[in-house]
Amino acid sequence: MHQHCEPVDPFTHVHEAQGQVYFGALQSLFRSTPILGSILQIAAVASLCTSAVGVCAAVVATLSSAFVAGVTSGNLGAALKAGLITAVTIVAFNVVGGMTNVAEGGQFSLLNHTPAAFGTGAYAFNVAGHAAVGCLTTMASGGKCGSGALAGGAGAAATPLIQTASNGSFVGGLAMSSVVGGVASVAGGGKFGNGAVTAAFGYLFNSGAGSISRMLDGQDAHRALQQWLQRQGIDGLFTEASSDGLGTSFWGRVDIGNAISGEIWEIKPNNPVQLFLARVMAEFYAATADGPTQYDAGGNGLPLPTGALNTVRGSYTYTNAGDGAILWSYNNANQSYTFSPSTSPKFVLPPITPIPVIP
């Protein structure tokens, strides 16, 4: 009687062995340096969800938590548990943010949260709510209530200062909240990494929801102006493009460009920091343009709407600040969050030396 043997592919075994080696190395790294797993969870959201869209942040946070727990433990059940706890944490922080809106006299919302003014009853409620969520979720993960409560509460308490210091930057606010939560967790006898993740999630799905709203407004303001310009029938105009359609390409997506005049403009919120960034980006795209057309930062010749542009989301006005910067402002002072307008047109970007393009 002959036994039938299936042919064995030696490459399959080699690949499986390599995979086990890589998995083992990553597992050892996470176990020996637990904070790396925490950094990965926070960095995954910051890098993959740069626009801070709620669904993206929720999905990436849940999956990254499950991944880190699964690799560290080597157990599928632990991965699923970590993902479930993260999902519940996300919902809980969003509920706290919505209830804070109500405490401020507004409407309940799971996405658009109004930061409570420092020292008010709503502010105290928000801090207490974050502390409660931090306590419960940390206990569910096998930690101590005290360290989780301190991490969640401290992150929320520092929100007004963080929002001022980060100047509305999503990544900056996320990083600052993480550090505050980590330090608070250590003070409560917990681990820095665990506290950093708790505070980061609190920022993402409660305090940071204001950043979500602002960034969605920014996208809306971009589209509104770009669509208005397209309706004007301007010769050579192109918008939101990595090339001008005539053979010249750019290292990124240009907000507004004109292939005939050789000009580039960037659209940013109306404040001094964003004014600087708009001019830097316009200069960068112009200096690194690769093709037959030579580009410069745009001047004052671009036509802009004389009144506000109204969309379903909001109402916006626009200013040409020169040197490639188009700044948008809220037309309605009561709409969502308002940026402080730049009152100084004398803010000048230092000259930038063109970058030579290597063929």
Secondary structure as UniProt FT lines:
FT   HELIX           10..32
FT   HELIX           35..48
FT   TURN            50..51
FT   HELIX           54..73
FT   HELIX           76..103
FT   TURN            104..105
FT   TURN            118..119
FT   HELIX           121..140
FT   TURN            141..142
FT   HELIX           145..157
FT   HELIX           159..166
FT   TURN            167..168
FT   HELIX           170..187
FT   TURN            188..189
FT   HELIX           192..202
FT   HELIX           203..207
FT   HELIX           209..231
FT   TURN            232..233
FT   TURN            235..236
FT   STRAND          237..243
FT   STRAND          249..258
FT   TURN            259..262
FT   STRAND          263..269
FT   HELIX           272..287
FT   STRAND          296..297
FT   TURN            300..301
FT   STRAND          309..310
FT   STRAND          315..322
FT   TURN            323..324
FT   STRAND          325..330
FT   TURN            333..334
FT   TURN            345..346
//
